[in-house]
Amino acid sequence: MTDVFIIGSKGIPSNYGGFETFVDKLTLYKKSQDIMYHVACLNVKEEEFYYNKARCFNVNVKDIGSAKAVLYDLQALSTSIKYIKEKKLSNSIVLILACRIGPFISFYKKQLKDLGIKLYINPDGHEWKRSKWSIPVRNYWKFSEKLMVKHADLLICDSKGIEDYINTDYDMYKPNTTFIAYGAEIGRSKLMEKDDVITNFFDDFLIKRKEYYLIVGRFVPENSYETMIREFMKSDVDKDLVIITNVEKNKFYERLLKATNFTCDTRIKFVGTVYDNELLKKIREEAFAYIHGHSVGGTNPSLLEALSSTDINLLLDVNFNKEVGKNGAMYFSDEDGNLASLISKAEKLTENEILAMSTRATNRIKDSYSWDKIVHDYEELFL
């Protein structure tokens, strides 16, 4: 029996978030009876419970600001080591999601090594590049990543671009890396065309089926909101731009409004967040096209979902997006007029051309990113 302790997600069952969804699916689709998952959960009511046959354990952490996630990982790691000692587990792996605790990992690594516990790390994307962080926090992320790479027994990268980056930037440590992608659900939404939940959504925002372009993603500058909104406003399409995001009227919102004046264009519709997975999938399926502007790497869950659900996908031309989309999508740059021109091109596609592109996209997801495949790859790694 291999005991795998998963640290770094907020826990399961998942509400939202890439790592939470990953852990949920990893446990849900588990096939091997020779693996037992132990999942750290942040501030839940029960000290221990089972979900998807995984043992979930609570880690209480006070809200101390941005350091909360670091403290959570450290407490979860300490709790895991204590449990392994108490239960005398002889074949354990600790899988840490993201590189938050690098400055502290050498202390724990000695304990892990003495107990024969392997340390696996999923380094996520370029967290240190995200503009939401201040310069000191970005510097911490980069330094922390370096130390996590140094001490990992194995780094599991969900993007070949990230794996290449780890091997290049940290060549001095000769890191042991492998690639296993993030997964996507490949089935259609369970909602029917006339179900109240979808018709109410369309009615509330005055949206029509196949008459809107769609954006889904966190409301942060590196997701190219300025480029996508500005370029859509330049286009003369008679369709809406529906934006599903956690929009907040913060400094970024004010800057975006000043740069684009989007409130003057009635086609631009911020509709808030959608946490109902079946509704979100249906919204994707009914979109004319999806626009994806994520510029900071890793395999993005929203992109996988779009490729499996939406007929036409317009992606920012960066290596992480091209690695996933390949010939199942069209690509734009942040150059002035480029996306507007691509939107015009998308409007002129024939039904056969749209069907061919959609088929290539869905086949790409089925062949390389289905959760069955991803979970199988992880189980082979753990056993």
N, C-alpha and C positions, 0 to 999 in steps of 0.2 A: 504493500500500500504506500502510495506517495501522498504526503500531506502538503498541500499548497496553500500558503498563507498570502492573501492578497491585500495589499496596503496601498492607499493613495486615492481610492474612490470614496465618495461619501457613503457608499453602501448600497445594498439591494433590499427590497425591490427598488428599481430606478424610477425616478420621475423625469429627469432630464439630464443631459450631460454625456459626453462621449465615453469617459471611463466607466461611469455608472451603467450605461447601456452595455458596454463591453463585458463587464462582470456579470450582468444579468444574463446575457446570451451565452457566455462561457459556461455558466452553471445550468442554464435551461437546456442547452443542446448537448450536455455531457453524455457520452456513450460509455466510457470506460468505468468499470466497477472498481478499478484499482487506483482511483484518484479520489481524495477527499479534499474539498475546498473549505477554507476557513476565511471568512470575509470580514474585514474591519468595517464597522458602520459608525458614522458620526452622530453622537447625541440622540440615540433612539431610546424608546421607553424600556424595552426588555434588555436585560444584560446578556442573554443568549437565546437565540431562536434559530429555527431552520427554515430555509427558503430555497426552492429548487434543489433540495437535498444537500444544500451547503450549510455548514455551521456558520452562523453570523454572530459576531460578538461586538458589544457596544464599547465605544471609546468616548468618554465624556471630556469635552474640551471647552473651556470658557472662551467667550468671544473677546479676543485680545487684538483684533484687527488683522492685518495681513500676515502676522506671524502665527495665526491660528492653524493654518494648514500645515506649517512646519511642526508645530507642537503635536498636532493630531497624528502625523506620520511617525514621529518619535515615540509617542505613547503606544501607538498600535504595534510598532516594532518591539518595544519592550514587553508588551503584553503577549505577543506571539512567542518570543523567546522563552518567557516564563512558562507558558502553556506547554511548549515542546519539552522543556525540562521536567515539568511535573508529570506529564503523560509518558515520558521516556520514549518519545517518537524517534525512530531511527532513520527515517528517510524523508526529510523535509526540504521544501523549497520556499523561500520568501520571494514573492514577486512584488516589487515596488513600482507603482505607476507614477511617472514623472520624477524629476530630479530636484526635489525641494530640500533634501536633508544632507547634501554633500559635506558640509563642514563637520558633521557629526558622525558620518558613516564609518570612519576608520575605527572608532571606539566600538561600534556594534559589530563590525566585520570580524574583529578578533574573537568575539563571543560566538558568532555564527560559525567561524572556521573551527573553533574548538569543539563545537557540537556537531560538526559534519553537515551543517546546513548550507545549501547553495543559495547564492544571492543573484536573482534575476531582476533586471530592470527594463521597463519600457520607457525610453527617454522622451516620449511624446514628440512635439514639434519644437520649433525655435522659440521657446517661451521668452528667452532673453531679448528677442527682437520685438516683442509686442509693445506697441506705443502706449498702452494703458498703464504700463509700469514707469515709475520715475527712473532716472539714470542710476541711482544707487541700487534700486531693486533689480534692474536689468543686470547690473554688474554682479549682484549676488547670484542671480539665476545662472549666469555663465560660469562663475566660479564653482557653484554647487554642482552644475552639470559635469564639469571637469573631474571633480572628486568622485562623483557617482560612477562615471565611466572607469576611472582608475581602479575602483574597488569591486566592480561587478564581475561575477563569474560568467555572466552572459547578458548581452544587451539585445532585447527583442524589439526591432524597429518595425513600425507599421507602414513605412514608406522606404522604397529603395533609395530615394534622395536623402532621407535622414541617415540611412545606413552608410551611404557614401560619405556624408558629412562627418559622422562619428569616426569612421576609419581614417579620414584625411586629417581632420583637426586634432585628433588625439592619437595619432600614429605612434607617439612616443610610449604609449601604454600598451600597444599591440592588443587592442580590444577584441574580445571574442563576440562577434555579432551574428545575428541571423535576421531574416526578414519574414514576418508574418503580418499580413494586411489586417486592417479593420474590416468588419463585416457589414452586410446589409441584408435586410429582409427583401426577398425577391417576389413575394406574392402581391397580388392586387389588394386594394383596400376592401374591407368587408362591407363598407357603406354602399348602399344603392344610390342611384342618381337622384331619387326623390325622397331620400331620408331627410327628416326634419333638420338634423344637425348640420348637413351640408347646405340645404336650401336656405336655412336661417342665416348661415354665414354669408352666402352670396347676397341675400336680401339686405342684411345689415350694412354691407359695404357697397351695395349697388354694383356687384360684380357679375359677369356672365361667363358661362363655361366657354373655354377656348378663346376668350376675349381678354386675356391678361397675361403679362409677363410676371414672373415670380422671383422674389429674392427671399432666402431664408438664411439667417445667420446672426451672430452676436453683433450688437451695435458698437463696433469699434473701428477706428480708422483703417487698420490693415485689411479690413474686408472690402475696401474700395467703394464705399458708399458714395463718396463724392463723384468718382468717375462714372459709376453706373447711373446715378440719378441725372448728372449733367448730360451724359450722352443720350439717355432716354428722352430727356426734355428737348434735345436737338432733333430727335427723330420726329417724323410726321405720322407715326402709326396711330390708328384709331382704336387703340387698346389701352388698358390700364397697366400700371406697374404696382403690383401688390407686394408689400414689404412686411414680412413676418419677422419681427425682432423685438428685443426688450428695449424699445426706444425710451430714452430718458431725456428730459429737457435739461441737459447738462452743457458743459463747455463744447463738447464735440457737436452736439445738436445745434448750438448757436453758430458754430463755425460752418457747419454744413448748410445751414439755412442762409447764412451770409454769402457763401460761395455759390449756391445754386438758386436761391429764392424759390425753392420747390413748392412752397405753399400757394404760389400763383398758378400752378399747373394742376388742374383737377384730376388728371390721370394718375398722379402720384398718391398712393394710398398706404399709409402706415396703419396696420391693423392689429398691432400688438403681438403677443405670443400665442402659440397654439400648443397646448400640452397633450391634447388628445391625439394619440399616434394614428388612429384610423382616419380621423378628420384631416390631419396634416397630409397623410398619404393621398387622400382623395383630392385635396386642394392641389397637390403636385400633379396628379393624373389629369386634372381638368385644366391645368395651365396650358397656354399656347407654347410657352417657352420658359426656361429657367435661366437666370443670369447668376453666375458664381464668380465673386471677385476676391476670394480668399487669397492672400499673398504670402502668408506665413505657413510654413510647411508641416508635413505630416499628412496622412490620409484623412481627409475631412469627411465625417459621417454624413453631413448634409449633401455633399457632392455624390456620394454613393447612392443615397436615397433618390436624388434627382435623376441620376442615370438609369435607375431601375424603374422610375415612375413617369418621368416627363419626356415627351416626344423629342423636343428640341432643347439642347443644352449649349449655352454660350458661356465659355469659361475663360477666365483670365489666363493669359499665356505665360505660365510659370511651370517649372519642371514638375512640381508636385501634382498639379492638375493634369498636365499632359500624360504623366505616368499612369494616371487612372483612366482618363477619358479616351486617350488614343484617338482612333478614327470614328468614335461614336459621338463626337461633339465638334463644335466650331469654336474658334479661339479669337480673343481680342487683346489688344495691348492698352496701356493707359494713355496712349498718344491721342491727341485731340482729334475727334471725328472718327476714330477707329471703330468704337463700339456702335456708334450711330449708324455707320456704314454697314456693320455686320447685322444689325437689327433690320435694316432695309433689305439685306440679302436674305435673311430668314423669312421675311414676309413674302418673298418671291418663290420660295421652295414649293415644288409640286407635291401632291399627296404621296406619290411614289418615293420621292426623295426624302420626305419626312419619315415615311415608314421604314425606309432602308437605314436611315440614321438611328432611328429609335431601336430597331432590331439589333444593330451593331452595339448600341449602348447597353441594352438589357442582356445581350449575350456576354458582354464583357463582365458585367456584374455576376451573372450566373456562373461563369467559368472560373473567375478569380476571387470573388468577394462574398460568396454566399456564407452565411454563418455556419452551415454544416461543414464546409471546407475549412474555415478559419479554426473552428473548435477542434476538428480532426488534427490540424497542424499543431495546435497547442498541446493536445493530449500526447501526440507522438514525442513532443519535446520533453514533456514532464515524466514520461515513463522510461 
